[in-house]
Amino acid sequence: MKQYIKSSSIKIFNANLLLFLAYIILNLNSCVVSKKEFTLIEWEKNPNNRYVMVDSLIEKLKTEKPDKNQVKEMLGEKQDLDNIKSNELDYYLKSNSIIGIDYLSLVITFDGDKFMDAKIVRSD
C-alpha cells in the first residue's frame, strides 16, 4: 500500500511540475518579443502584431505631439473598447490570454485636441 501511495504521489508531482513548466514557457513567449520600428504599413497590415512596434510609436507620439485629427489620420479611428473616455483614443494591441478577456491596448490621451500622453494599458 505504501508503495502505491508513493508512486501516485510521484506521478502527481511530475504532472504538476510539467503543467508549471508549460505555464512558464507560454508566459516567457509573451515576454520575449522582438521590437520593431513603427510603420503605418505594418500598423494597417498586421493589427495582431501592433504590440511589437508600440514602443516606437509611443516615442514618436511623445516627440511629435500630433493633435487628435493627425493621430486619427495616422492610426485610424479609435476602436470601441471598454472604459473609453471622450478625451482618449484606444487601439487594440494584443490579447494576453487564450480566451481573449485580458488584452493590451494603446491609450492616447488629449486635452481637447492637444496630445497629452500615450501609454499601454492592460484591461481585464
C-alpha positions as CSV (number, residue, x, y, z in Angstrom):
1,M,0.0,0.0,0.0
2,K,2.8,2.4,0.9
3,Q,4.5,1.7,-2.5
4,Y,1.2,2.6,-4.3
5,I,0.8,5.9,-2.4
6,K,4.4,6.8,-3.0
7,S,4.1,6.0,-6.7
8,S,0.9,8.1,-7.0
9,S,2.5,11.0,-5.2
10,I,5.4,11.0,-7.6
11,K,3.1,10.9,-10.6
12,I,1.0,13.8,-9.3
13,F,4.2,15.8,-8.5
14,N,5.5,15.1,-12.1
15,A,2.2,16.1,-13.7
16,N,2.1,19.4,-11.6
17,L,5.7,20.1,-12.5
18,L,5.0,19.6,-16.2
19,L,2.0,21.9,-16.0
20,F,4.1,24.6,-14.2
21,L,6.9,24.4,-16.8
22,A,4.4,24.6,-19.6
23,Y,2.9,27.7,-18.0
24,I,6.3,29.3,-17.6
25,I,7.2,28.6,-21.2
26,L,4.0,30.1,-22.5
27,N,4.4,33.2,-20.5
28,L,8.0,33.7,-21.5
29,N,6.9,33.5,-25.1
30,S,4.7,36.6,-24.5
31,C,7.6,38.4,-22.7
32,V,10.3,37.9,-25.3
33,V,9.2,40.0,-28.2
34,S,11.4,41.4,-30.8
35,K,10.7,45.2,-31.1
36,K,10.1,46.8,-34.5
37,E,10.2,50.4,-35.7
38,F,6.6,51.8,-36.2
39,T,5.5,52.0,-39.8
40,L,2.0,52.8,-40.9
41,I,2.1,50.0,-43.4
42,E,2.8,47.4,-40.7
43,W,0.2,49.0,-38.4
44,E,-2.6,48.7,-41.0
45,K,-1.4,45.3,-42.5
46,N,-0.8,43.4,-39.2
47,P,-3.2,44.5,-36.4
48,N,-2.3,41.4,-34.4
49,N,1.4,42.4,-34.4
50,R,1.0,46.1,-33.4
51,Y,2.4,45.4,-29.9
52,V,5.9,44.8,-31.4
53,M,6.1,48.4,-32.6
54,V,4.1,50.2,-29.9
55,D,7.2,51.4,-28.0
56,S,8.5,53.1,-31.2
57,L,5.0,54.5,-31.8
58,I,4.7,55.9,-28.3
59,E,8.1,57.6,-28.6
60,K,7.1,59.1,-32.0
61,L,3.8,60.4,-30.5
62,K,5.6,61.9,-27.5
63,T,8.2,63.6,-29.7
64,E,5.9,64.9,-32.4
65,K,2.9,65.6,-30.2
66,P,0.3,65.3,-33.0
67,D,-3.2,66.6,-32.5
68,K,-6.3,64.3,-32.3
69,N,-7.1,64.5,-36.0
70,Q,-3.5,63.8,-37.0
71,V,-3.5,60.7,-34.8
72,K,-6.8,59.5,-36.3
73,E,-5.3,60.0,-39.8
74,M,-2.2,58.1,-38.9
75,L,-3.7,55.2,-36.9
76,G,-7.4,55.2,-38.0
77,E,-10.5,55.8,-35.9
78,K,-10.4,54.6,-32.3
79,Q,-11.8,51.2,-31.5
80,D,-14.8,50.6,-29.3
81,L,-13.0,49.1,-26.3
82,D,-14.3,49.2,-22.7
83,N,-14.0,52.2,-20.5
84,I,-13.0,54.7,-23.2
85,K,-13.3,58.4,-22.4
86,S,-14.1,61.1,-24.9
87,N,-10.6,62.6,-24.5
88,E,-8.9,59.3,-25.4
89,L,-8.3,57.2,-28.5
90,D,-7.9,53.5,-27.8
91,Y,-6.2,50.9,-30.1
92,Y,-6.2,47.2,-29.6
93,L,-2.6,45.7,-29.4
94,K,-3.0,42.1,-28.4
95,S,-4.6,39.5,-26.1
96,N,-2.8,38.2,-23.1
97,S,-5.0,35.2,-22.6
98,I,-6.2,32.3,-24.7
99,I,-9.8,33.3,-24.4
100,G,-9.2,37.0,-25.2
101,I,-10.5,38.5,-21.9
102,D,-7.2,40.0,-20.9
103,Y,-5.8,42.4,-23.5
104,L,-3.4,45.2,-24.1
105,S,-4.3,48.5,-25.7
106,L,-2.6,51.7,-26.6
107,V,-4.5,54.6,-25.0
108,I,-3.7,58.1,-26.3
109,T,-5.0,61.0,-24.1
110,F,-5.8,64.5,-25.3
111,D,-6.7,67.8,-23.6
112,G,-9.2,69.0,-26.2
113,D,-7.3,68.2,-29.4
114,K,-3.8,68.7,-27.8
115,F,-1.8,65.5,-27.3
116,M,-1.1,64.8,-23.6
117,D,0.1,61.2,-23.2
118,A,0.3,57.7,-24.8
119,K,0.6,54.5,-22.8
120,I,0.0,50.8,-22.9
121,V,-3.0,49.7,-20.7
122,R,-3.9,46.2,-19.6
123,S,-7.6,45.5,-19.5
124,D,-9.3,42.6,-17.8
